[in-house]
Amino acid sequence: MSSDRDRQAPAEIRVQLALDSIQEAQRLVEHATQTLSRVDGMIPESKNLGSLSDRLTQAWYAVRAGVNRLRRKRHLALADRK
């Protein structure tokens, strides 16, 4: 059986990769939003993408809050897979 410390470092790496991925998705959505906003007739679609960007920001903060909660409880570790 793995110790908590053995599972904590890989968990930290995975969490950081997830947060980085969310930020990259947000960057790409923001780029698409700006690109579409310059096309006549695509303003509604551009606004929908802007909403998606906002939801990605909220998701990033939710994941970050979950990580902080688990760190405080010292429960941030990879799940045991059987």
C-alpha positions as CSV (number, residue, x, y, z in Angstrom):
1,M,0.0,0.0,0.0
2,S,1.3,3.5,-0.9
3,S,1.9,6.1,1.7
4,D,0.1,9.4,1.5
5,R,3.4,11.2,0.7
6,D,4.0,8.8,-2.2
7,R,0.7,9.7,-3.7
8,Q,0.8,13.4,-2.8
9,A,3.5,14.6,-5.2
10,P,2.0,13.0,-8.3
11,A,-1.4,14.4,-7.2
12,E,0.1,17.9,-7.1
13,I,1.5,17.4,-10.6
14,R,-1.8,16.2,-12.0
15,V,-3.7,19.1,-10.4
16,Q,-1.3,21.6,-11.8
17,L,-1.6,20.0,-15.2
18,A,-5.4,20.2,-15.0
19,L,-5.2,23.9,-13.9
20,D,-2.8,24.6,-16.8
21,S,-5.1,22.9,-19.2
22,I,-8.1,24.9,-18.1
23,Q,-6.0,28.1,-18.6
24,E,-5.0,27.0,-22.0
25,A,-8.6,26.2,-23.0
26,Q,-9.6,29.7,-21.7
27,R,-6.8,31.3,-23.8
28,L,-8.0,29.5,-26.9
29,V,-11.7,30.4,-26.3
30,E,-10.7,34.0,-25.8
31,H,-8.8,34.0,-29.0
32,A,-11.7,32.5,-30.9
33,T,-14.1,35.1,-29.2
34,Q,-11.9,38.0,-30.4
35,T,-11.6,36.5,-33.9
36,L,-15.3,36.0,-34.3
37,S,-16.2,39.4,-32.9
38,R,-14.6,40.9,-36.0
39,V,-16.9,39.0,-38.4
40,D,-20.2,40.7,-39.4
41,G,-23.1,38.6,-38.2
42,M,-21.1,36.5,-35.7
43,I,-21.7,38.7,-32.6
44,P,-24.1,36.3,-31.0
45,E,-21.7,33.4,-31.4
46,S,-18.9,35.6,-30.1
47,K,-20.9,36.4,-27.0
48,N,-21.6,32.7,-26.4
49,L,-17.9,32.0,-26.5
50,G,-17.4,34.8,-24.1
51,S,-19.8,33.1,-21.7
52,L,-17.8,29.9,-22.1
53,S,-14.7,31.7,-21.2
54,D,-16.4,33.0,-18.0
55,R,-17.4,29.4,-17.2
56,L,-13.8,28.2,-17.7
57,T,-12.7,30.9,-15.3
58,Q,-15.2,29.7,-12.7
59,A,-14.1,26.1,-13.2
60,W,-10.5,27.1,-12.7
61,Y,-11.4,28.8,-9.4
62,A,-13.5,25.8,-8.3
63,V,-10.7,23.4,-9.0
64,R,-8.3,25.7,-7.1
65,A,-10.6,25.9,-4.2
66,G,-11.0,22.1,-4.1
67,V,-7.2,21.7,-4.1
68,N,-6.8,24.2,-1.2
69,R,-9.5,22.4,0.8
70,L,-7.8,19.0,0.2
71,R,-4.4,20.5,1.2
72,R,-5.8,21.9,4.4
73,K,-7.1,18.5,5.3
74,R,-4.0,16.8,4.0
75,H,-6.0,14.7,1.7
76,L,-4.5,15.7,-1.7
77,A,-3.3,12.4,-3.0
78,L,-3.9,10.1,-6.0
79,A,-6.8,7.7,-5.6
80,D,-5.9,4.1,-5.0
81,R,-6.9,2.1,-8.0
82,K,-7.6,-1.6,-7.6
